[in-house]
Amino acid sequence: MRVAIFDFDGTLYPQETFKLMMNYMKKHPIHSSKYQPFYRALMKPYLAYKLKLYPENKMKAKSMQLYLNALKDMPQQEIENYFKDMSKEMHNELNFKVVDRLKKHLKEGDHVLLVSGAFTQMLHEVTRDLAIHEVIGTQIPIKNGTVDTDNAIYHIQGERKNEKIEQALQGFDIDWENSSAYGDSISDITVLELVGNPVAVRPESRLQAIAEERKWEILW
């Protein structure tokens, strides 16, 4: 079985979803009051990252946790509606070149996975019309029907993507040499290296250098 693995931020979706999430909270008719406390809490890890005192992967995970903390005790149905409403306009903003590739893989019978650090609820909503076989994202902990911030999220990035891919494909005989993967960032490198057909999508400079050196396909 061949697989086709797609990243989301910067790949299938051409922007960074965290910026979208911030703007959505800031302008939300009900939850906008949560924005300033969230933003103040975010500045500490972000500035530490900018000063090279805090690793990028930890900064991203901390940012996602702080965002969720701002929505503490929100009922499960409300958090699902929150991300559903946030995602409404994202359908029309997907990278059409990547969408075409995804549909081509589906047509050819490949097993398609979307693997991202974005919240799973958002990923499902944005891609609901694409018939993706497996959507892997960062789960929002729910306890007693509400958002549970006492337990830290398990942010899916870097080698955690590989871990989740391995779990999702357990028991399948994968033809890795003829499989494909799409990513835009150096953090996607471990996934891109899994397959015989890695594709760098509008890559940032570090990934672009590697893609050019290894003669990988680059999709602009």
Beta strands, then each sheet from edge to edge (+ up, - down):
strand 1: 3-6
strand 2: 111-119
strand 3: 134-138
strand 4: 142-143
strand 5: 146-147
strand 6: 180-183
strand 7: 197-201
strand 8: 217-219
sheet 1: 3+ 2+ 1+ 6+ 7+ 8+
sheet 2: 4+ 5-
end
